[in-house]
């Protein structure tokens, strides 16, 4: 991430955090942002809407308002994303959400982890993953962000801080392909 992108995403995330804290709605905002991040990762249309410079700010604002209304998002989240879209910064929304969640985890003394799987994990598997991450991280306070990426085929990609553990079939196949090219 470029330093200018990191700078303004940090300012947006901090502003939202402070507003949520002042209004006693940190948990509601965090839940809505987490859900929105998951929806964006699963929907190509929504990802395109967020990232396309060809779509007008007004159209982006209206579409995001409709998505957030349908999802039953907190009013603070609706207003915040309206401001982000109105300022032409909607392309940075995933980074803003990531920064907000990382700041929240740090303030709570939690270890932030992201798990990407090929299919949605049920409650039992999610708890097993959480337990495994807690052992690796050496902390019982884990802030877990789950995402689905069908292109992984199978397995998981886990990021804890700057460490990444990739057990996906996609990566294993890519390594095998590179090995085969090296032999041939």
N, C-alpha and C positions, 0 to 999 in steps of 0.2 A: 504494500500500500504506500502510495506516495506520501510525503510529509504534509502536503497541503490537504490531501484527502483525510489523513489521520487527524490533522488539526481540526478541521470543521466537523468531522464526525464525532470527535471527542467533545466539542462545544455543544453540539446538538444533544448528544447522549447525556452530558452533564446537566444541561438545561432541563431536559425531561426528567432526569432523576430528582433534581431539586424541586420541580413542580409536583411530582408524584409524592415526594417526601412531605412537602408543605401541606398537601391535601390528604395525607394519610392513605394514599392509594398505591403504594409501591408494589404490593403483591398483585393487585388487579392489573396494573400496567405491565408488570413483568410477565404475567400469564398471557395477556393479550399479545404482547410482542413475541413471546415464544410461539404462540399459536400462529401468528402471522408469518413468522419465519418459516414454520413448517409448511404452511399453505403455499408460500412463495416457492419453496424448494420442490413441491409436488406439482405445481401448476405451471406449465410452459407459458400459457397465456398471461398469467399474472407476472411471471418473471419478465416476459417481453414488455408488458405494460410499464413495469418499474424501470427497466433499463433502456427503453427505446427513446432516443432523442427526437424521433420523428413524430411522436405523440405529444400533442400540446399539453401544457401545464394544466389548463382547464379540464381537458379530457381526463388526464391522469388523476386530478383531484376528485372529479365526479366519480370515476370508476373506483378509486380507493375508498371513497365515502360509502359507496354502495356495498363494497366487500366488507368493510368494517361494520356497517349497519346490519348486514346479514349475519355476521359473526357475533353480533351483540357486544361489540367492543366498548370499553370504558370511554366516556366523553372526552377525557383528557387525551387518550390515545388518538381518537378521531381528530381532535383539534390539532394535535401535534403533527400528525401525518398530513393534515391539510396544509399546515404551514410549510412542512418539508416539500410537499408537491408544489405549492405556490411559489416557493423560492427556487424551483427548478433543481432540487437536490434529491428527488425521489430515487435516482439511480444509486445513491449511497445508502438507502434504507437498510439493506442487509448489514452493512458495516456499522451503521448507527445502532442497530439492534444488538449486534455482537458486542459492541463496546459497552452498551447499557448493561447487558447481562454480565459481562466481565467485571464492570465496576460494582454491580450489585453483589456478585459473589465475593469480591475482594472485601467489600465493606462488611459482609456477614462472616468473613473468615472462612469462606468455602473455597474448595478447589473446583475450578470450572473445567468441565469436560464436555466434548462434543462427540457423539456417537453417530456415525452414518452407517446405515444398514441397507441391504438390498430390498428387504421387506420390513413392514412395520413389526416391531417386537411386541409380544404380549406382556402383561404385567410381570409374570414369573421370570421371563428372560431379561426384562429390563432390570428387575431387582438383582439378578445374577450378575449382569454387567456392572451395575452400580457397586455391588460388593467387591467385584474384581478390581474396579478402578479405585475404590477406597483402600484396598490392600496395597496397590501399586503406589498410590499417592500418599499413603501414610496418614490419611485423614478420614474421619467419618462424615465430615460435612462436604458433600459433593453436590455441586450444581450441575445437573445433567441436561444437556440439550440433545434431543433426538431428531434425526433427519433421515429421510428415505431417499435413496438414489438407486433405482433399479438397474442402472448400468454396471453396478458392482457385481452383478450376477449372484453372488453369495458372499458370506463372511461379513466382517466389520472393518471400519476405519475409525480408530479412536484417537482423539487429540486431547491430551492433558497438558495444559500449558504449552511449552514449546516442543513437547514430545509427541510423536505420532506413531501409532501401531497400526499397520495395515495388513489385515489378514484376508483381504478381499480376493475373490477368484479372478477378478479383472486384472489386478496387479500381478498375481501369480502367472496368469496367461501371458501378460506382457513380458514378464521376466523370461518365461520359457521361450517366447518368440525371439527375444534378443539373444538368448543362448543359442538357439537353433541357427540364427543368422550368423553368429560368430563361428559356428562349426562349419557351415556350408560355404 
